[in-house]
Amino acid sequence: MIRLHRGWWVAGVTFLTLISAAAFRSTTSPMLMPLEMEFGWTRSLTSSALSLNLVFYGLTAPFAATLMQRFGVRRVVALALGLVAAGSGLTVWMTEPWQLFLYWGVFVGFGTGCLALVFASMVANRWFHKHRSLVTGIFSAAYATGQLAFLPLITTLTDTVGWRYGALVVAAFSLTIVPIFWYIYREHPRDVNVFAVGATEHLKEDAKPALTVRDNLNVLVQSARRMPFWILAGTFFVCGWTTNGLIGAHFIPAAHDHGMPITTAAGLLAVVGIFDFIGTIASGWLTDRVNPVLLLVFYYGLRGLALFSAPFLLGPEVEPPLWFFVIFYGLDWIATVPPTVELCRRYFGLTNSPVVYGWVFAAHMIGAAIAAAFAGVVRDIQGDYYIAWITAAALCLVASAAVLLLKPNPVLAK
C-alpha cells in the first residue's frame, strides 16, 4: 500500500482553509443589491465597505508571515477563521453602515488577510521542494473552488430566503474548518520526522529564526530599492484591480444592469471559478517549465483585450461570445500567481520571498480595493460600468509591457 507523504495531507487541509476565505468572497457580489434595497444604501457605500475589506486583507497579508513564524501557523489560522466567522455572522444583526464597515472591512479583512496566498506560499516553501509551483497553483485555485462551491449556494439563498442565510452558511463553514486544520497541520516537516516533499534534507528556511515586524519592514525597504519589486507589485496591483476589485465585486451588478437575472450572472461567475481552477493549476505546471516573464506578458495582454470587449458582450441572454469571455477570464483569473511567486523566489531568495510576496500581494489587494470603490462611484455617476471596463483593460496592457523589463533568471543576469 502506497503511503501518502504528510506534505500532501498538509496541502489538502491548507487548500480547505483557503476555501473558507473564498467562501466569504462569494457572498459580497450577490449581497450588494439586497443590502442596498433593504437599508437604502448606495452602490458607493457598499463598494466602499468592500474596499475597506480588501485594504485590510492586503495590508494584513505582508505581516501574516511574521505572525505565523512568531506565534505558529495553527494559532494564527484558528484566530483568522474565527474572525471570518464573526464578521460574516454578525452582519445578520447589523442596522447601520458603520457595522458593515466593521464586520466586512475590519473583522473579515484581517481574517482573510491571514489566510491569503502569503500563507499558502509559506506552506509550499516549508513542505515542498519538488512540485512547489504546482502546489502553489493548486493553492491559488482554492479561490476558484470556493467560488464554485459557494457562489451558486449563496446566490440561491439570497434570492429565495434572504441574504442573512448566506452569511450564516459562511460563518458555520469557517468554524468547522478550525478543528480539522488544528488536527492535521504541523509547522515544519521535521516536527513529524520527515523531509519536505522531494527533499533529502531539511530546507534552510526551516532553521531560520522567526521574523520580527522590524525584519519584515527591513525586507520591504531592501526590496523596494530594486526595480523588480516595483514591477511585480505594480503588475499585481493591476491583477487585483481586474479580478477581485472589478469582476469579483461588480460583475453580477453589471450584468444585472444589462437585464441579466442575478442567478444567471452568478452562474457565469461560478463558471469563471471552474476554469480558474484549471487555469491556475495549469499555470503552476507551466511555471515549472516555461519562462515566467513570458507567461505574465501573455496573461496580462490577453486579459486586457478581453476587458475591452466586456461591456459589449453583456445582455439579457448569454450569447456564445460571452461564454468565450467567461471561459477565458476564468483560465486567466489568477494564473498570474505562480509565475509572480516564482519571480519573487528568483529575485529575493527562498527565505525572504514569502515576505516579499506578502508586500506584492498587498499591492494586489490595494488595487482591488481602489477598483471596487472606483467602479461603484462610476456606476453611481454614469449609470453604467463602461468607464470601469475600459480603464481596467488599459491597465492590463500597461502591465503586460512592464513585465518585459524583468529578467527570467536574475541569478545569472545580475
N, C-alpha and C positions, 0 to 999 in steps of 0.2 A: 504493500500500500504506500502510495506517494504521500509524504508528509509536507504540507504547505508551510513554507517559511513564515516565521512570525511577522516579518515585514509586510506580507500581503494581508494578514489579519489587521494589522495596524492601518494599512492603506484603506481597507474596507470600512473600518469604523471612522476613519478620518473623512472618507467620502460621505458617509451617512451624516456626520456632523456638519459638513459643508452644505448638505442639502437643507438643513434646518434654517440656515441663513437665507438660502434661496427661497424657502417657503414664505418668508416674510416679503421678499421682493415680489412674489407672485400676488400679494394682496394689494399692493399700492395702486397699480393702474386700474383694476376694476373697482376699487373703492373710492376713487376721486369723485366721480359723478354722484354716487349715493350720498357721500358726505356733504357735497355741495347742495344737494337737493334737501337733505334733512335739516341742515343747520344754516342754510342760506349763505354759505361761504363762496368766495370767488375762486376761479382756477389759479389765480396768482397766489392766494393764501395757501391753498392745499399744496401747490407746487413748491412754495417756499418751505413748508414743513418737510416735504420730501427732500428738498435741497439741504436743509439742516441735517437731516439723517445722513445724507451722502457725505457732507463735510465731516461730521463726527466719525463716520465709517472710514473715510480716507485718512483723517489725521490720527485716528487711533492705530491704524494699521502699522505705521513705522515703529511704534512703541510696543506693539504686540509681541514682537520677537524678544525685546528686552524683558517684558513682563513674564513671558513664558520661560526664558532662560533663568530668570531670578526666582520665580515662585513655582515653576513647574507647569508644563502644558496642561496636565489634568486639572489643576486648581483653576487656572485661568479659563479654560474651556467650560468648566462647570459653571463658573460665575457668568460667563458670556451667555451661555444658553439660558440661565435664569433671567438675565436682563432682557433677552429677546422675548421670553415667555411673559414677563411682567409688562414690557412695553406693548406687546400685542394684546394681551388680555385686559389690561386696564382701559384700553380705548372703549371697551363696552360701556363704561360708565362716564365717559367724558361728555361735557356740555359746552366747554369754552375752547377757543383756538389755542390758548397757551398750553392746554393739556395735550392737544395734538402735537405741538412742538416738543413738549417734554417727553411724551411717550414714544412717538415716532422718531423724533430728532435725537434726543439725548440717550434714552434707555436702549432703544433698538440700534441706534447708530453706534454706540460704544460696543454693544454686544456683538453685532455683526462685524464690526471692525476687528475685533479679536479673532473672529472666525473667517477672516479674509484669506486670500491666497498667499499672504505672507506666512500664515500658519501652515498652509499646505506646502509651501516652499521649504519650511523648516523640517517638516516631517519627511519630505522627499530627500532632503540633504542628509538627514540623520540615518534614515532606514534603507536608502537605496544608493548603491554605487553603480550598478548596471540598471538599465531601463529608467533612468532618472527622468529624462524628458518625457518619456511615455507616461510615467506615473503623474508627472506634473500636468500633462494633458488630460489624464483621467480626472484628476482633482479639479481642473478647470471646468470639466464637463459636469461637475456636480451641480453647478448653477442651472445648466440646461435640464438635468434630471429633476431637480426640484421644481423648476418651472413647468416641466411636462407633467409632473405628478400633481402639483398643487394648483396651477392656474385654472384648469377646467373646473376643478372642485370648488375653488374659492369663488370663481365667477358664477357658477351654478347656484351656490349657496347665497351669494349676494343678490342674485337676480330672483331667487324664489322665496327664501325665508329671511333674508336680510344680511347686511354686511357684518353684523356682530358675530354671527355663527362662524363666518370665515376667520375672523380674528381669534376666536376661541380655539379653532382647529390648529392654527399655527402655534398658539401658546401650549396646547396639550402635546403637540409633536415635539417641541423643543424640550419640554420637561422629560419626555420619555427617553430622549437620547442620553441624558446625563448619566444614569447608572450603567448603560451599555458601554459608553466611552470610558468611564472610570474603571470598569472591569477589564477591558481589553488593552487599553493603551498603556505603554511604558515609555519612559522618557528617552532611553537610549537602548540600542541593541545589546550592549554589554550588561544591561540590567537583567536580561534573561539568557545571558551566556551565549549569544550568537553574534556574528558579524552582520553588517548591512548586506542586503541582497547583492550578490555578485562580488563582495569584498573578501579579501583574505586576511585582513587585519582591521582593527578599529580605525575609523576615519579620524583625521586630525581634528575635525570640528568637535568630536566627542570630548577631547581633552581640553578644549578652550574654556576658560572661566566665563562665568555669566557676564554679559554686557550690562553696564550701568546706563542710566539715562545720559550721562555725560559722554560715555563711549558712543552711544547711539548718535548723539549730536555731532560728535567728532567725526564719525564716519560720514555723516551728511556734509559737514564742512569740507572734508578731504575730497569727497566725491564731487561736490559742487564746483571744485576747481578744475574739473575736467569736462571738456565739451561733450563726450559721450553721455554723461549723466543727463545733461540738459536735453540732448536729442531723445534719449529714451524716455525721460519724464514728459517732454513736450508731445511726443507721439502718443504716449499712453494717456495724456490729457485728452487728446482727440479721440482715442479709443473709448474712454469713459463718456465723453460728450455724445458720441454716436451710438452707444449701446444703452447703458443704464439710464443716462440722462434724457435722451430723446425717445428712442424706441421703447425702452423698458417702462418709462413713466407715461409717455404720451401716445403710443401707437393706438391703444384702444379708444381713447377720446378722439383722436384724429380721424380714425376710421369711422367712428360714430358720427362725426361731423359730416361725412360724405354719405350718410344714410345706411351704413352697415350696422346690423344688430350687434349689441355688445358681446353676446355669446359667440357670434361668428368671428369677431375680431379677436376675442380671447383664444378661440380655437386656432387662429392663424399664429398667434404669439406662441402657443404651445407647439405648433409645428416648427417654429423657429428653434424652440428648445430641443426638439428631436434632432434636427440637423446640426445644431450647435454641439450636441453630444458627439456626433460623428465627426464633425469638422475639427473639434478641439483635440480629440484623440488622434486623428489623422495628422494634425499639425505637430503634435508631440512626436509622432513617429517620423515625420519629415524632418523635424529639427535635429534629430539624431543623425540625419543623413545628408541634409541639404544646407547650404549657406543660409543662416537665419536672417541675414540682411536682405537677401533677395526675397525670402518669404514675406517679410514685413512690407517691402515695396509692393509686392503683388497684392497682399491683403488690403492695405490702405487704399491703393489705387482703384481696385475694383469696387471697394466699398463706397468710395466717393462717387463713382459712376452710377452705382445702384441708387444712392440717395438722391441724385439729381432727378431720377425717374419717379421717385416715390409719390410726389403729390399728383402726378398724372395717372397713377395706377389705382388709387383708392376710389371706391364707389360702392353703391348698394350691393352689388354682386361681386363674387370672387371670380375674376376672369383669369385665363391662363397666364398673362404677363405678371399679374400679382402673385400667382403661385411661384413663378420663377424668381421673383424678388424675395419672397419669403424663404424659399429653399436656399437661395444663395446667401441671404443675410444670416440664416442660421449657420451655414457652414463657416461663415467668416466672422461670426459674432465675437468670440474671444479666442479665435485661432491665433491671435497676436500674442497670447500669454506665453506659450512655450518658447518661441524664439526670443521674446523680451527677457524672460528669466534666464535663458541660456547666455544672452549677451551680457546680462548683469554678472553672471558667473565668470565669463571670459575676461571682462574688463576689471572686475573688482574682487575676484577670488572667491573660493568656496565659503570661507568663514564670514566675510563681510557681505556677501551677496544677498542673504535674506534681509539684512537691514537696508541695504541699498535698494533692493526691490520694494521694500516697505515704503520708502520715500517715493519711488517711481509710482507705486500703486496709489499713494496719497494724491499724486498729480492726476491719476486716472479718476479718482472719485471727486476731486475738486472740479475737474472737467464735467463730470456727470452732474454735480450739484449746480454748476452755472448753467448747464444746458437745460436742466429741469426747470429752473426758475425762468430762464430766458424764453423757453418755449411757452411757458404759462403766460408770461407777460405779452408775448407776441400774439397768442390766441385771444387774450382779453382785449388788446388794442385793435388788431387787424380782423379778428373774427375767424381766422384760419391759421394754419401752421406753415404756409408756403415759405415765408422767410426763414423759419427754423430749419426746414428741409434743405434749402439751398445753402445756408450758412454751414451746416454740418457737412454737406458734400464738398464745399470748397476747402474746409479744414482738412478733410481726408486727403485731398490731392496735395496739399502743402506737406502733410505728414509723410506721404509716400516719397516726395522729393527729398525731405530732410533725412530720411533713413539712409540715403545713398552716401551721406557723409561718414557713416560708420564703416569700420573695417571688420571683416568677418573673423580675423584671427589677430587680436591685439597683442598677444604674447609674442608673436613673430613680427608684427608690424607696429613697433613702438613709435 
